[in-house]
Amino acid sequence: MVVGVTETAGQRLRWIQEIKRSRFGPLVRFAYGLPKDIVAVTAAVETEWSNGQTEGQINRLKAIKRQMYGRAGFAQLRARVLPSPVLTTSASVNSS
């Protein structure tokens, strides 16, 4: 049984119950954990909001930190992560 985004809350709960009877252990554990966060799961499925942009920026920052570990100090990390004030100012002047 496949449950999509357009399904009702009752259909999602029935799907969770069906998966709990599955023989695939990781999926069963997943199904037992879902009711604990059913409000968050329902909100994630039913709303149009996403934190994808935030997660992408966090992923980018962590990748930069991994690359620079042990090589440079905080000042260099800050210079690489934050936009340059000179470039930001000139870009906004040119676009006007």
Secondary structure in CASP SS format (residue, H / E / C, confidence):
PFRMAT SS
TARGET T0000
AUTHOR 0000-0000-0000
METHOD secondary structure of the structure
MODEL  1
M C 1.00
V C 1.00
V C 1.00
G C 1.00
V C 1.00
T C 1.00
E C 1.00
T C 1.00
A H 1.00
G H 1.00
Q H 1.00
R H 1.00
L H 1.00
R H 1.00
W H 1.00
I H 1.00
Q H 1.00
E H 1.00
I H 1.00
K H 1.00
R C 1.00
S C 1.00
R C 1.00
F C 1.00
G H 1.00
P H 1.00
L H 1.00
V H 1.00
R H 1.00
F H 1.00
A H 1.00
Y H 1.00
G H 1.00
L H 1.00
P H 1.00
K H 1.00
D H 1.00
I H 1.00
V H 1.00
A H 1.00
V H 1.00
T H 1.00
A H 1.00
A H 1.00
V H 1.00
E H 1.00
T C 1.00
E C 1.00
W C 1.00
S C 1.00
N C 1.00
G H 1.00
Q H 1.00
T H 1.00
E H 1.00
G H 1.00
Q H 1.00
I H 1.00
N H 1.00
R H 1.00
L H 1.00
K H 1.00
A H 1.00
I H 1.00
K H 1.00
R H 1.00
Q H 1.00
M H 1.00
Y C 1.00
G C 1.00
R C 1.00
A C 1.00
G C 1.00
F H 1.00
A H 1.00
Q H 1.00
L H 1.00
R H 1.00
A H 1.00
R H 1.00
V H 1.00
L C 1.00
P C 1.00
S C 1.00
P H 1.00
V H 1.00
L H 1.00
T H 1.00
T H 1.00
S H 1.00
A H 1.00
S H 1.00
V H 1.00
N H 1.00
S H 1.00
S C 1.00
END
